[in-house]
Amino acid sequence: RWQPGTSVYNSLKYNGGISETESGLTCARWSDERVHKHNWKNMDHNYCRYPEPGHGTPWCYTNDEETKSEECNIPICSNDSRQRAKIAPMLT
């Protein structure tokens, strides 16, 4: 899960292992520029990330020549106060 920045919450980075885009394309390794040239070569995996603003959710470069990058379907953290109450004690 990840948390986008809102008026109530700071953005939390997504560090999970999803490596597929919303349309089902496989993410390319960030360090691999064989299909698409880009500036984010410092990660040696193909997981969805949110390295800069501009996309609405974590995203990745793809191995598809027609689609350079695409957002990933990452669940957002719950806005339910009961869920936050369960999570909050674990953070302290």
Secondary structure in CASP SS format (residue, H / E / C, confidence):
PFRMAT SS
TARGET T0000
AUTHOR 0000-0000-0000
METHOD secondary structure of the structure
MODEL  1
R C 1.00
W E 1.00
Q E 1.00
P C 1.00
G C 1.00
T C 1.00
S C 1.00
V C 1.00
Y C 1.00
N C 1.00
S C 1.00
L E 1.00
K C 1.00
Y C 1.00
N C 1.00
G C 1.00
G C 1.00
I C 1.00
S C 1.00
E E 1.00
T E 1.00
E C 1.00
S C 1.00
G C 1.00
L C 1.00
T E 1.00
C E 1.00
A C 1.00
R C 1.00
W C 1.00
S C 1.00
D C 1.00
E C 1.00
R C 1.00
V C 1.00
H C 1.00
K C 1.00
H C 1.00
N C 1.00
W C 1.00
K C 1.00
N C 1.00
M C 1.00
D C 1.00
H C 1.00
N C 1.00
Y C 1.00
C C 1.00
R E 1.00
Y C 1.00
P C 1.00
E C 1.00
P C 1.00
G C 1.00
H C 1.00
G C 1.00
T C 1.00
P C 1.00
W E 1.00
C E 1.00
Y E 1.00
T E 1.00
N C 1.00
D C 1.00
E C 1.00
E C 1.00
T C 1.00
K C 1.00
S E 1.00
E E 1.00
E E 1.00
C E 1.00
N C 1.00
I C 1.00
P C 1.00
I E 1.00
C C 1.00
S C 1.00
N C 1.00
D C 1.00
S H 1.00
R H 1.00
Q H 1.00
R H 1.00
A H 1.00
K H 1.00
I H 1.00
A H 1.00
P H 1.00
M H 1.00
L H 1.00
T C 1.00
END
